[in-house]
Amino acid sequence: MKKVIITTALTVAVFAAPAYAKEYTVEMISTSDKGDYRFSPQHLTIQPGDTVTWINAQDDSHNVMTSAFPKGAEGFDSPMLEKKGQKWSYIFKKDGTYEYHCHPHADLMNGTVTVGKPSAKADIVVEGHHHSHGNHEGAHSKH
């Protein structure tokens, strides 16, 4: 009886984290002392199930929040990453184009994650600013 329970638990764990899933890192940086903030890289192409981790690479406050995402997906809004080295991750589950920005530096810091096949313009939800700074399904914090 114990073997069945252990085998079932291991099977569930394997399906919860696909072996083919990859992890990507995006740094929140400044290219000069004048505050030329940006995400590096600014554009990523990944597959469903992959994780993107944003890392604050400087001593300034940044976050990451969607401004547009595929219909049927959820937007995300990270907590404020206030110190160098703080990070936040999101697992992308649905194909499409996700546009995002840093709220305090929205005019400078924006990026795109394309998951699988890009979204058609008609299949994108444009999001107004929300400030929950909470996690949504599919997201988890790492500090």
C-alpha positions in Angstrom: 0.0 0.0 0.0 2.8 2.4 0.8 4.4 1.8 -2.6 1.2 2.9 -4.4 1.0 6.1 -2.4 4.7 7.0 -3.0 4.4 6.2 -6.7 1.3 8.4 -7.1 3.0 11.3 -5.3 6.0 11.0 -7.6 3.9 10.8 -10.7 2.0 14.0 -9.7 5.3 15.8 -9.0 6.7 14.9 -12.5 3.6 16.2 -14.2 3.5 19.4 -12.2 6.9 20.5 -13.4 7.5 19.3 -17.0 11.0 18.1 -17.7 11.2 20.3 -20.8 10.3 23.6 -19.0 13.1 26.1 -19.1 14.0 29.1 -16.9 14.9 32.6 -18.2 16.3 35.6 -16.4 15.5 39.3 -17.2 17.6 41.9 -15.4 16.2 45.3 -14.4 19.1 47.6 -15.0 20.2 51.2 -15.7 22.6 51.8 -18.7 24.0 55.0 -17.1 24.0 57.1 -13.9 21.2 59.2 -15.5 18.5 56.6 -14.9 18.3 55.1 -18.4 16.4 52.1 -17.0 15.6 49.0 -19.1 14.9 45.3 -19.0 17.6 43.1 -20.4 16.7 41.3 -22.5 13.7 43.4 -23.5 12.1 40.7 -25.6 11.9 36.9 -24.9 10.4 34.0 -26.8 9.6 31.0 -24.7 7.3 28.0 -24.5 4.3 27.3 -22.3 5.5 26.0 -18.9 8.7 28.1 -18.9 9.5 30.4 -16.1 10.8 34.0 -16.3 12.6 35.5 -13.3 13.1 39.2 -13.1 16.0 40.3 -11.0 16.6 43.8 -9.7 20.2 44.4 -10.7 20.6 47.8 -9.0 19.7 49.7 -5.8 16.5 51.2 -7.1 12.8 50.2 -6.9 11.3 48.3 -9.8 8.4 46.0 -10.4 6.9 44.1 -13.4 3.3 44.3 -14.4 1.4 43.4 -17.6 0.0 46.0 -19.8 -1.4 43.5 -22.3 -1.8 39.7 -22.4 -3.6 37.0 -24.4 -7.3 36.5 -23.9 -7.9 33.6 -21.5 -4.6 34.3 -19.6 -4.1 36.3 -16.5 -2.1 39.4 -16.1 0.6 39.7 -13.4 1.7 42.4 -11.0 4.9 41.7 -9.0 5.6 43.2 -5.6 8.0 46.2 -5.6 11.6 44.9 -5.7 13.4 47.6 -3.7 16.9 46.2 -3.3 19.6 44.9 -5.5 19.3 41.1 -5.9 15.6 40.8 -5.2 13.7 38.7 -7.7 10.3 37.6 -8.8 9.2 34.7 -11.0 6.2 33.9 -13.2 5.4 30.7 -15.0 3.8 31.3 -18.4 1.1 28.7 -19.1 -0.7 30.1 -22.2 0.5 30.8 -25.7 0.5 34.4 -26.8 2.1 37.9 -26.4 2.5 39.4 -23.0 3.6 43.1 -22.8 4.8 44.4 -19.5 6.5 47.4 -17.8 7.9 48.7 -14.6 5.2 50.9 -13.1 7.6 53.6 -11.6 9.5 53.8 -14.9 6.8 52.9 -17.4 8.0 55.4 -20.0 11.5 53.7 -20.0 11.1 50.1 -18.9 8.9 47.9 -21.0 9.3 44.4 -22.5 7.6 41.5 -24.2 7.4 37.8 -23.6 6.1 35.8 -26.5 5.0 32.3 -25.4 4.8 29.8 -28.3 2.8 31.5 -31.0 2.4 35.3 -30.9 -1.1 36.7 -30.3 -3.1 38.3 -33.0 -4.1 41.9 -32.1 -7.7 40.9 -31.7 -6.7 38.2 -29.1 -5.0 40.6 -26.7 -6.5 42.1 -23.5 -5.1 45.6 -22.8 -5.0 46.1 -19.1 -5.5 49.3 -17.2 -3.2 50.0 -14.3 -3.9 48.0 -11.2 -1.9 48.1 -8.0 -2.6 45.0 -6.1 1.1 44.0 -5.9 -0.1 40.5 -5.2 0.5 37.3 -6.9 -1.9 35.7 -9.3 -2.4 32.1 -10.2 0.7 30.8 -11.9 3.0 33.2 -10.2 5.2 32.9 -7.1 7.5 35.3 -5.4 11.2 34.7 -4.7 12.9 37.2 -2.4 
